[in-house]
Amino acid sequence: MLGALCTAYGRTPSHLLAEVEPEPPLLVRAEDQDVWRDEATGFDRRTVSPPHPSLRAEVVRGELRPGADIAYAAPPVPGLEQHVWILSGTLDLTAGGTGHRLHEGDCLRFRLRGATRFHCPGPAPVRYAVLVVHP
């Protein structure tokens, strides 16, 4: 549901939520970072950097449990640049019709122009950081 709203409004989840907040702080301690959990899909999303609607970059941390498989039909913002850096585990990521198997330490850079898919083949969870750069 959150993904559909973001696509409809052309915003990432953190930017959409930042628009209703006052001026964000420059520093957000780990215990104060927003965490969104989707138990049905096995996905946890942590907004690491303080989001701000007028800034172009943000850092997000994701975690997928083994077997989790999340597909997005369209990007929230076409042309959004992402750098996905694997902190631990293995991630099968499909972007632009091309599949990539990523392991700890790997970093994939791409622009969102169509459907994407994130799949954790296991046996351990995959933890990754995403640097999002708005066009």
DRENFI-169247 format. One record per atom (N, C-alpha, C, O): residue in three letters; x, y, z. Coordinates in steps of 0.001 Angstrom, whole numbers, plus 500000, padded with zeros to 6 digits. Layout:
BEGIN
ALAXYZ ...
This chain:
BEGIN
MET500821498810500000 MET500000500000500000 MET500869501259500000 MET500613502199499248 LEU501911501265500862 LEU502799502420500925 LEU503482502637499578 LEU503613503773499121 GLY503915501556498949 GLY504552501662497637 GLY503614502250496590 GLY504042503056495763 ALA502360501864496613 ALA501381502389495661 ALA501155503881495874 ALA501061504640494909 LEU501067504305497133 LEU500911505738497429 LEU502122506535496946 LEU501980507614496371 CYS503305505994497187 CYS504525506684496764 CYS504574506821495253 CYS504948507875494740 THR504200505768494534 THR504178505821493079 THR503171506853492598 THR503450507612491670 ALA502005506884493225 ALA500967507838492837 ALA501413509284493025 ALA501065510151492224 TYR502181509546494081 TYR502608510915494379 TYR504031511218493910 TYR504515512335494097 GLY504711510235493300 GLY506054510463492788 GLY507061510767493877 GLY507939511611493694 ARG506945510088495012 ARG507829510316496160 ARG508322508977496696 ARG507651507955496554 THR509510508993497318 THR509962507819498053 THR509225507821499388 THR508707508863499791 PRO509160506679500092 PRO508444506651501383 PRO508946507691502375 PRO508144508356503031 SER510265507841502495 SER510772508807503478 SER510480510238503072 SER510213511071503939 HIS510521510554501787 HIS510206511916501352 HIS508722512217501545 HIS508357513330501924 LEU507874511239501288 LEU506436511439501485 LEU506144511754502951 LEU505375512668503247 LEU506749511008503859 LEU506531511237505285 LEU507209512513505765 LEU506704513166506678 ALA508338512884505173 ALA509049514099505580 ALA508275515359505266 ALA508457516381505927 GLU507409515298504260 GLU506646516485503871 GLU505643516919504918 GLU505186518061504898 VAL505292516032505831 VAL504324516401506869 VAL504996516696508197 VAL504320516959509191 GLU506315516654508221 GLU507061516904509455 GLU507682518288509411 GLU507903518827508326 PRO507968518876510571 PRO508688520144510592 PRO510133519929510134 PRO510521518807509809 GLU510922520993510109 GLU512328520893509704 GLU512992519714510409 GLU513003519666511639 PRO513553518749509648 PRO514143517569510277 PRO515477517904510946 PRO516128518882510579 PRO515877517107511908 PRO517175517327512560 PRO518317516947511626 PRO518122516207510662 LEU519498517453511915 LEU520682517090511133 LEU521198515714511521 LEU521842515043510715 LEU520920515291512748 LEU521391514009513265 LEU520202513215513781 LEU519364513736514517 VAL520137511952513388 VAL519115511054513918 VAL519849509855514510 VAL520497509099513787 ARG519747509684515811 ARG520385508548516491 ARG519711507254516040 ARG518539507249515662 ALA520464506165516085 ALA519960504867515629 ALA518628504514516284 ALA517717504018515623 GLU518521504770517581 GLU517278504398518279 GLU516086505276517891 GLU514942504944518200 ASP516357506402517210 ASP515274507307516794 ASP514932507195515312 ASP514028507883514838 GLN515638506342514572 GLN515374506202513148 GLN514058505461512925 GLN513720504523513648 ASP513331505906511910 ASP512061505268511575 ASP512297503885510991 ASP513123503711510095 VAL511562502898511507 VAL511633501531510994 VAL510230501110510591 VAL509281501243511364 TRP510114500606509382 TRP508837500099508878 TRP509005498613508637 TRP509912498196507916 ARG508142497817509233 ARG508208496361509098 ARG506967495846508384 ARG505840496226508700 ASP507201494987507432 ASP506112494324506731 ASP506248492834507018 ASP506991492125506339 GLU505535492377508014 GLU505616490970508432 GLU505171490025507319 GLU505691488915507209 ALA504213490452506492 ALA503701489584505439 ALA504755489263504385 ALA504783488151503858 THR505620490222504074 THR506632489988503042 THR508012489676503610 THR508894489242502869 GLY508216489887504909 GLY509524489631505513 GLY510525490728505246 GLY511721490466505113 PHE510036491981505166 PHE510878493129504817 PHE510881494155505942 PHE509828494543506449 ASP512095494594506329 ASP512258495696507284 ASP512976496819506561 ASP513955496579505856 ARG512496498050506730 ARG513083499227506079 ARG513365500276507138 ARG512456500711507845 ARG514622500684507248 ARG515035501702508220 ARG515492502945507463 ARG516355502860506589 THR514917504095507796 THR515361505359507223 THR516544505835508050 THR516374506289509181 VAL517751505731507484 VAL518973506029508209 VAL519247507526508244 VAL519470508094509313 SER519230508167507081 SER519525509602507038 SER518259510408507305 SER517160509980506950 PRO518412511571507929 PRO517238512409508151 PRO516676512857506797 PRO517366513556506055 PRO515448512474506463 PRO514889512867505171 PRO514538514355505162 PRO514179514935506187 HIS514648514942504001 HIS514305516347503838 HIS513788516522502416 HIS514457516100501472 PRO512621517129502233 PRO512039517204500894 PRO512876517990499883 PRO512706517792498680 SER513767518867500326 SER514550519641499362 SER515952519071499121 SER516699519625498314 LEU516327517988499793 LEU517631517361499571 LEU517481516187498608 LEU516431515545498574 ARG518512515905497832 ARG518408514914496768 ARG518805513506497153 ARG518443512565496447 ALA519539513318498247 ALA520020511976498574 ALA519523511539499944 ALA519291512364500828 GLU519365510245500102 GLU518988509675501388 GLU519589508274501484 GLU519907507650500472 VAL519740507789502723 VAL520268506455502959 VAL519194505636503671 VAL518599506077504654 VAL518965504443503152 VAL517972503534503695 VAL518666502200503943 VAL519542501799503176 ARG518278501516505010 ARG518807500179505286 ARG517659499194505160 ARG516594499392505745 GLY517875498142504404 GLY516847497129504229 GLY517310495784504760 GLY518504495484504792 GLU516342494986505175 GLU516620493611505564 GLU515477492743505072 GLU514302493038505290 LEU515861491654504396 LEU514883490670503931 LEU515181489336504594 LEU516330488897504644 ARG514142488699505099 ARG514298487382505689 ARG514451486344504561 ARG514024486599503435 PRO515054485178504849 PRO515215484142503823 PRO513877483810503160 PRO512871483578503831 GLY513895483794501845 GLY512692483493501072 GLY511855484711500731 GLY510960484626499891 ALA512127485841501365 ALA511345487059501079 ALA511537487450499612 ALA512638487362499067 ASP510457487876499000 ASP510456488211497585 ASP509524489404497389 ASP508309489279497546 ILE510092490557497047 ILE509290491776496907 ILE509477492320495503 ILE510602492510495042 ALA508368492569494830 ALA508401493115493477 ALA507678494456493445 ALA506624494628494056 TYR508262495390492728 TYR507662496711492529 TYR507388496861491036 TYR508302496723490223 ALA506145497139490670 ALA505762497253489267 ALA506333498509488608 ALA506627498522487412 ALA506483499554489405 ALA506976500823488865 ALA507731501569489953 ALA507453501381491138 PRO508684502416489566 PRO509417503183490575 PRO508550504305491134 PRO507671504813490438 PRO508793504703492403 PRO508025505822492946 PRO508336507115492204 PRO507470507977492054 VAL509584507247491737 VAL510033508406490959 VAL510840507862489779 VAL511933507337489990 PRO510338507971488537 PRO511105507471487389 PRO512467508165487306 PRO512569509379487481 GLY513510507372487035 GLY514859507914486911 GLY515600508026488227 GLY516738508494488263 LEU514965507601489313 LEU515603507622490625 LEU516870506777490568 LEU516836505647490080 GLU517980507306491058 GLU519243506574491076 GLU519371505845492404 GLU519095506417493459 GLN519787504586492357 GLN520011503814493568 GLN521362503122493517 GLN521805502657492466 HIS522007503064494676 HIS523227502291494872 HIS522872501291495972 HIS522618501699497105 VAL522849500007495669 VAL522501498978496646 VAL523797498280497055 VAL524466497644496240 TRP524135498418498348 TRP525386497867498889 TRP525027496768499878 TRP524315497017500851 ILE525511495563499638 ILE525181494414500474 ILE526083494407501709 ILE527307494342501597 LEU525461494473502884 LEU526196494463504146 LEU526442493036504625 LEU527504492742505173 SER525467492144504422 SER525632490726504755 SER524562489933504015 SER523476490439503734 GLY524887488684503707 GLY523922487816503040 GLY524000487920501524 GLY524957488455500966 THR522964487393500871 THR522878487347499412 THR521543487915498974 THR520511487646499587 LEU521570488710497900 LEU520360489324497356 LEU520309489084495862 LEU521281489331495149 ASP519157488596495387 ASP518885488547493955 ASP518066489784493636 ASP516935489924494101 LEU518638490687492839 LEU517975491945492514 LEU517810492022491004 LEU518769491844490253 THR516584492290490569 THR516299492473489153 THR515890493918488937 THR514952494412489564 ALA516602494591488042 ALA516290495984487703 ALA516493496160486209 ALA517490495699485652 GLY515552496824485562 GLY515679497033484121 GLY515692495740483333 GLY516280495677482253 GLY515049494701483862 GLY514983493415483177 GLY516231492556483317 GLY516297491464482752 THR517226493039484068 THR518470492291484247 THR518594491821485685 THR518442492608486620 GLY518871490528485860 GLY519032489962487193 GLY520478490022487655 GLY521405489874486858 HIS520658490241488943 HIS521987490309489552 HIS521964489528490860 HIS521053489706491669 ARG522938488679491074 ARG523117488022492372 ARG524218488797493081 ARG525353488854492610 LEU523869489396494227 LEU524789490247494978 LEU525142489584496301 LEU524281489021496978 HIS526422489658496660 HIS526933489075497901 HIS527537490180498766 HIS527701491316498321 GLU527860489832499994 GLU528438490791500941 GLU529553491613500302 GLU530483491065499711 GLY529448492931500427 GLY530443493844499883 GLY530152494337498479 GLY530700495359498066 ASP529291493628497721 ASP528952494055496362 ASP528088495310496402 ASP527326495528497344 CYS528221496133495360 CYS527387497333495244 CYS526912497456493800 CYS527722497440492873 LEU525611497577493612 LEU524998497720492294 LEU524406499114492185 LEU523674499559493069 ARG524731499806491085 ARG524215501153490840 ARG523312501093489614 ARG523674500494488601 PHE522127501716489704 PHE521204501709488572 PHE520194502844488726 PHE520051503437489795 ARG519507503123487637 ARG518388504078487651 ARG517090503291487538 ARG516975502360486741 LEU516130503681488342 LEU514829503019488314 LEU514016503537487127 LEU513685504720487052 ARG513711502647486226 ARG512934503041485050 ARG511771502081484798 ARG510956502311483905 GLY511697501028485570 GLY510637500048485375 GLY510509499191486616 GLY510795499627487731 ALA510082497980486400 ALA509867497040487506 ALA511187496640488154 ALA512223496568487492 THR511134496379489467 THR512282495848490198 THR511805494719491100 THR510631494633491461 ARG512755493854491451 ARG512435492723492329 ARG513613492487493257 ARG514763492456492817 PHE513326492320494543 PHE514319492006495564 PHE513949490650496158 PHE512834490459496644 HIS514903489702496115 HIS514636488350496618 HIS515826487887497447 HIS516973487982497008 CYS515550487387498643 CYS516585486820499495 CYS516530485300499362 CYS515597484675499867 PRO517526484686498684 PRO517504483245498495 PRO517894482464499750 PRO517730481245499797 GLY518417483170500781 GLY518814482507502018 GLY520184481880501899 GLY520880482131500915 PRO520592481089502841 PRO519838480642504013 PRO519758481689505117 PRO518963481536506044 ALA520559482748505042 ALA520536483802506055 ALA519785485012505506 ALA519591485124504296 PRO519364485912506386 PRO518768487162505906 PRO519802487967505116 PRO521005487759505274 VAL519340488869504281 VAL520226489802503600 VAL519994491192504195 VAL518860491640504365 ARG521108491853504504 ARG521051493233505005 ARG521804494096504006 ARG522906493757503576 TYR521189495221503643 TYR521793496067502621 TYR521490497534502877 TYR520506497878503532 ALA522352498389502348 ALA522134499831502406 ALA521805500304500997 ALA522358499810500014 VAL520903501260500919 VAL520541501845499629 VAL520771503338499725 VAL520212504008500593 LEU521596503856498829 LEU521741505295498676 LEU520802505688497551 LEU520958505236496417 VAL519833506523497864 VAL518828506965496913 VAL519161508394496520 VAL519320509260497381 VAL519269508643495215 VAL519550509988494716 VAL518408510394493789 VAL518155509753492769 HIS517732511466494166 HIS516584511941493368 HIS517069512694492138 HIS518068513412492197 PRO516360512531491021 PRO516768513221489783 PRO516628514745489922 PRO516925515481488981 
